[in-house]
Amino acid sequence: MKQIELIATASNFSAANIGKLSELNDYVLQLGPDVKIPGKVFGGAAIGATGGDFSFQVFQPGTETGFLHTHKKHEELYFFLSGQGEFQVDGQVISVGEGSVVRVAPDGRRSVRNNGTAPLVMLCVQYRGATFTEEDAADGVILNEAVTW
């Protein structure tokens, strides 16, 4: 089974390599003794993320999540990087493909399927919902320092 490669780490950052998106099928997420999800990998723990998590997942043509799920507190952003498919939230079906982004509140009943002819590649970012404030929107600080490479 493929593993995430830690590239660099220091006090203020960490960097990892998931690998080529075309090789996501080499990952298998083990959720229990009888539950394995091929083509899915979570990356937050590998880079020490403290405010959320993320996962990459590939759905081969004709495959789907196979279940609906919700969250207790976490909102999710789904970014579709390639392929075509459908995303279902609370019974509403949305066509998705490269460039589509879907936000789902914790209570949203969600699922994904690939009804296309090529792999559907997705990045999901998960974070605690209802926490971003106006103050957070202005949190960035541009430094008066030259960038050197």
Secondary structure, DSSP 8 states (H G I E B T S, - for coil): ----EEEEEETTEEEEE---GGGGGG-EEEEETTEEEETEEE-HHHHT-SSEEEEEEEE-TT-B--S-B--SSEEEEEEEEESEEEEEETTEEEEEETT-EEEE-TT--EEEE--SSS-EEEEEEEEESS---HHHHT-----S-----
